[in-house]
Amino acid sequence: MGEGHLSVVLATYNEVEAIGPMIQQLLSQLDREGGPSLEVIVVDDDSPDGTADVVRQLSRQDPRVHLLLRCDRSGLASAIRDGLLSASGTLAVVMDADGQHDSTIIPAAVALLERQGLDLVVGSRFMGMRGG
C-alpha cells in the first residue's frame, strides 16, 4: 500500500461483541502491511448494548480510534455519510462492523485505487459468482 492516510468507517448498532475484535483486527493487520497511516471511525447510533463504551475504551488506548456517537438513530446510510464527512484520510473504506466484510482485501483495494488512478473500488462477497 502507498503512503496516503486511510480512514476506515464502521457504522454500528448493537455490535458490542463484534466491534472490539474488528477494530483490533484492522489495526494489527494494517500495521503488519506497512500501509498508510490509519484512523478507524466508529459511528454508533446510541446502541443500548454498550458498543460505544467498548469503542471509548479502545480510543483511550489508541488515538487512531474515534467514536462518533449519534443519539438520533438515523440509520446506516446517514451513519456512513457522517463517518465519511468526519474522516481525515485521503482514502476511505466503509465496512460492516460485524465481520461481514473481509478486511484482508483492504491492501489490494488501496493498491488498485493507486495503481489505476481510480476514485472508487467496490468489493462484494458475490464477486466471481455467476447467475441472475
N, C-alpha and C positions, 0 to 999 in steps of 0.2 A: 504494500500500500504506500501511498505517497506521503507528502509532508503536510497535508491540509489539517483542518480541525474538524472532527466528526462529532455530530450531535445525534444521539440515539434517543428517540421519543417513544416512551411506553405509556399508553393510556391504561388506567386501572380502575376497576371497581370490584371490590371483594376478592383481591388476589393475595391475601396475607400469606398463604402457603407458598405461592409461586414467586413473589416479587424478589425476595432476598436471594434465592438461588439464581434467578435470572440476572440480576444486577451483578452478582459475584462472577457469574459465567462470562458476561460481557466484558467486565473489567479485566479478568485474568486472561481471557482469550485474546483480546485486542492488545494487551500488554505483551503477550508472547509473540504476537505477529509483528511487533515493532512498527505498528502503523501510526496513523496520525494521532495527535493529541485528542482526547476524548472527553465528552461530557454525556451523562445519562440524565435525561429529563423525564421524571415520572409525573404524569398528570393524573391526579386522583380525584374522582368525583365524590369525595367525602364518604369513603367506604366505612360502613359501620363495623367491619371486622378487624380494624387495626392496621390495614395496609399502609396508611400514611405514617403510623408510628414506626413501622419497620424501615420505611424509606428515610425518615428523620434520623433514626439511629445510624443507618448506613452513611447518610450525608455528613454526620459528625465524624465518622471515621475516614471518609474520603471526600475531598472537596469537589471531585468530579461528578458527584451525585447531587441532583437538585430535585426538590419537590415543588410542584405547582398544585396546590390544593384548591379545588373548586367546590363551593358549597351548593351550587345550583343544580348539580347532576344533569348537565346538558347533553350528555351522550358522547358516543365515540367520535363522530366526525368533528365536532367542535373541540373535543379534547385534543385530537391530533392537530387541528388548526392552532389552538392555543400553545401547544408544545412547540410547534414549528416557529410560531411567532416569537417565542421566548428563547429559541436556540441561538447560539452564537457561532455555530460551526459554518464552515464553507460548504460542507456536505452534511446531509441529514438522512437518517434511516428511521423508518417507522416500523415498529414491530409489536406483535401481541406480547403482553407481559406474562402469559401463561405457558410459554414454550411452544406454542403452535407454529411459530416461525423459527427456522434453523439459523442461529446466529453465526454458524461457521461459514455461511456464504457471504457475510459482510465483506471480507477482504476481496473476494472475487468480484463482487458488485462494484466496490470502490475502484478496483483496478480497471474494470470495464468502462466506468464513467470517465476515468482519467485518460485511458488509452485511446478511446474513441471520441473524446470530447462531447460526451452526451450530457443532457440536462437531467435525465431521469432513467432509472432502471427499476423495473418491477419484477419481483420474484413471485412465484406461485408454486404451491405444493402440487399443482396439477400439471406443471410443465413436463413435457415428454409423454403425456397421456394422449391417446387418440380417441376420437368418438365425437358424438354430437351433443 
